[in-house]
Amino acid sequence: MHLIPAGCRVEFPQTLKGYRPVIAHLFSGYRREHFLADLGAGLTVGIIALPLSIGFAIASGVKPEQGLWTAIIAGIIVSLLGGSRFQVAGPTGAFVPVLAGIVAIHGYAGLALATILAGGLLIVMGVFRFGALLRYIPYPVVAGFTSGIAVIIFLGQIPAFLGLEMKAPPHAPELVLAIVRHGSELRWQTGLLGLMSFLVVMLWPRITSKVPAAILAVIGGTVLAFWLKWPVETIASRYGELPAGLPGWHLPEFSLEMVRALAGPAFTIAMLGAIESLLSATVADGMTDSRHDSNAELIGQGLANIAAPLFGGFAATGAIARTAANIRSGARSPVSGLVHAVVLVLFVFVAAPFAGHIPLATLAAVLMGVAIRMAEWHTFVELWRGPRADFFVMLAAFVLTVLFDLTVGVSSGLVMAVVLFVKRMEETSQVHLLTPESDSESDGSNSLRGREVPDGVVLFRFEGPLFFAAVEKLEAALRASGGRPRMVVFRLRHVPAIDATALHSLEVAVEKMQRDGVRVLVTGLQPQPSRVLESSGLLAKLGDGAVCESIAEALEKARAWLPAPPAVGNDEG
């Protein structure tokens, strides 16, 4: 039985033809059994998302119900308008340090405006098709800051886990010292409840995955604390009862001064949201042998982050763990993401008052479990055994994220990764004098082996990309040629790319040679170097016939041209 007619398509305005959300083409042939599978998966993920949405809201410095509405709004919009058919969006742990910092300085009004600005940036990134570029962020950097965020989340939950009444400092080192200073204030009931909840979160998945460990821990911790009448802090005692019903319309404050102050945090939210959502979509592709549209996903995430603050929400992105659970639960389409949002809506309208009894220590235990699973600890071992430089890039991103903040960690990690990449590329770029004895080409028209090089002809072999880091090698090779040749041949068949700095060095070298009456030929130009040399005018300066297909052709031209008088006058009379 078809629920959606075969061939059904959702049409978009002409201006959005390049934007193809997954919902537009995945309902063709949608059947009853598909809906039942999506219904079961959405119900499971909704139950999993319930404590996480509340917990991440509290950890970010906002009210519990704001986390629920963030998951509802983002879950609906990303499922309808994103680029991955299995993506489940909502509040995530990666945002916690950034959002908590914004709230501490600017309050919720600043967080709402920063989220909307970030949503706009995500849409711009999607429209200009930046989705593919984000794949080039090095994995050691991603693993480093992800593990750093996990440590920050874990440490940030310790006060609630132990029942310590203290104001948590914004940075991890100060937080650890504050926890040590207030350690004597530990409440044994709170600590014991937190420990039991944590053990359930960590050990229950080894028994079964049919009942989410987070839900079991929340229900068990709430019942135990209520039954024993332990004096533990709950959601209601800290934040009041969760309001049932719709959240109402919230128009964030806006001023040019606030935009200036929040531009940096908004950019951080946008980049972090883009990275995590596309990582989540990539994980989903690997689990289902599907393919997501990265640019449509960015647009969907952007729309979600613009809409969520209008209903009291905050920043959201694709949640890797919830997306994976969605797939493992049998999801077949974006309908499962919609069902997950409906489950949360039903909770808000029906069971919101009961959530006030949830102990904060239990929620802290749930988030500590999330942090442990979020960390990429195995990557430290893998990279230590592999390229050691990549290990230190990851270690730097990790340490700086923990000691300072996410922006410092990521930017420093990226700088180190770029420097490392340049160094590795520079090692692959070589410029050598080419002789019949030193030529690595064994035969063919591009080999110098067994060929006679006319007197006055010097050949250079270029290998690898010729860019700014390899310029010194080019200049050193030219200086090492010795004497004053009458013709120079550059073999470029193994050069895939040339940048502006290397081009400038080539132009300077060619101009000097031409002043000295030296003829320059190039052989084996690949497409990118050919375009660069032609558009710069360098090929025109070399003259007609300067571009040769092979070494053999270059030597033939040398024999034909060299007997002629030199280009520079040599009259003795």
Residue, then its C-alpha position, 0 to 999 in steps of 0.5 A: m500500500h502506497l501512502i504517497p503516490a509514485g512519482c510524487r515530487v515537491e516543487f520549489p520556486q525557480t530561485l531555489k532550484g539548486y536547493r534540493p532538500v531530501i524531503a523533496h524526492l524521498f517519498s516516491g513509493y513510500r509504503r505502510e511498512h516504511f511508516l511503521a518502521d519510521l514510527g518505531a525509530g522516531l519513538t525510540v529517538g524521541i525517548i533518547a533525546l528527552p533527557l539529553s535536550i533537557g541536560f544540554a539546555i541546563a549545561s548551556g545555561v538556559k532553562p530545561e524547556q528551551g532545550l526541548w523546544t530546540a529539539i522540536i523545532a530543529g528536528i522538524i525543520v532539519s528532517l523536512l529541509g535538510g540534506s540527509r534522510f536520517q539526520v536527527a537534529g537538536p542540542t548537542g554537547a559540542f555547543v555547550p562550552v560556546l553557548a554557556g560562555i555567551v549566556a554568561i556574558h550576554g544572557y539568553a538575548g545574546l545567545a538567541l541573536a548569536t544563534i540567528l546570525a549563525g543560522g544566516l551564515l550556515i545558509v550562506m555557506g550552503v547557497f555558495r556550496f561550501g559544504a564540500l570545503l568543510r570535508y578538508i578540516p583535518y581529522p586530528v583537529v576534529a578529534g582533538f577539539t571533540s575530545g577537549i569538549a568532552v572533557i569540558i562537559f564532564l568537568g562541568q557536570i561534577p558540581a551537580f553530580l556531587g551536589l556542590e553549591m558553587k558558581a562554576p568558572p568558565h575555564a577548565p583549570e579554574l573549575v577543577l580548582a574550585i571543585v577541589r576547594h568545595g569538595s568538603e561540601l559534598r552531599w552524600q545522598t546526591g553523590l550516591l544518586g549520581l554514582m548509581s545513575f552513572l553506573v546505569v548509563m555506562l553498564w546498562p548498554r552492555i545488557t541490552s540496547k532495547v531500553p535506552a540507558a539514559i531514560l532508565a537512569v532518569i526514571g530510576g534516579t527520580v523514583l529513588a530520590f522521591w521514594l527515599k525523600w533524599p534532599v537532592e536538587t531537582i529541575a523544579s527546585r532549581y528552575g521551577e516546573l516545566p511549563a506545559g503548552l506552546p512556548g510563545w513567540h520570542l523576537p530576539e533583541f537586535s542592535l548593531e552593537m550586539v551584532r558586533a559583539l556576537a559576530g565571533p561567537a556566531f561564526t564559531i557556532a556556525m562552523l561547529g554546527a556545520i562540522e558536526s552536522l556534516l560529520s553526522a550525515t557522513v556517519a549516516d551515509g556509512m551506516t546506510d550506504s546512502r549519500h547526503d547533500s552537504n549544501a542542502e544540509l547546511i541550508g536546513q541547519g541554517l533555517a533551524n537555527i534561525a527558527a529555534p530562537l523565535f520559539g525560545g530555543f537556541a543553537a542546534t545541529g545534527a546529533i551523531a549519537r541520535t542519528a546513529a540510534n535512529i538508523r539502528s532502530g530501523a528508520r527508513s526516511p525523514v519521517s522518523g525525525l518528525v516522529h521524534a519531534v512529535v514525541l517531545v511535543l507530547f511530553v511537553f503537553v502531557a508530562a512536563p510537570f513530572a520532569g520537575h522531579i528529575p534530580l540534577a545529579t542524574l542528568a549530570a550523570v547522563l551528560m557525563g556518560v555522553a562526554i565519555r562516549m563523545a571523546e576520541w580517546h582511541t584516536f590518541v593511540e592510533l595517531w601515536r602509532g602512526p604519523r607522530a606530527d598528526f598526533f601532536v596536532m591533535l594533542a595541541a587542539f585538545v589541550l588548548t580547547v581544555l585550557f582556553d576555549l574552542t576557538v583557540g583550540v580549533s584555530s591553533g590546530l588548523v594552523m599547525a595542520v596547515v603548516l604540517f601539510v605545507k611541509r609535507m608538500e614541500e618535501t614532495s616538490q623537487v627541482h634537479l639538474l637533469t642528465p642522461e645518467s640521473d633521469s628516472e625516466s627509463d625510456g620513451s620520448n620523455s626520457l633523457r636516457g641514451r640521448e645526446v644533449p647538445d653543448g650549451v643545453v641545460l635541463f631541469r627536472f621538476e617534480g611535485p606541486l610547485f608552490f611558495a614553499a618549493v621556491e627556494k629549491l627552484e632558485a637553488a637548482l638554477r644557481a647550481s647549474g653553473g656557467r652560462p647555458r645557451m638554452v634551458v629546458f624545464r621538464l614539467r610533466h610531473v608538476p600538477a600545479i603552480d601557485a603565484t609565488a612559484l610563477h613569480s620566481l619562474e618569471v624572474a628566472v626567465e627574464k634574467m635568462q633572456r637578458d643573457g641571451v638564453r632560450v627557454l623551453v618547457t616540456g610536458l605541461q599539465p592543464q593547471p600549469s599550462r593555464v597559469l603560464e598562459s594567463s600570466g603571459l609567460l608563455a608569450k614571453l618564451g616565444d613561439g615553439a617554446v612549449c614542447e610535448s616531450i624531451a625528444e622534441a625539445l632536443e630536436k629544437a635545440r639542435a635546430w636552433l643552437p647553430a644560429p647566432p646568439a640572440v645578443g649581439n656578438d660583433e667584434g668589428 
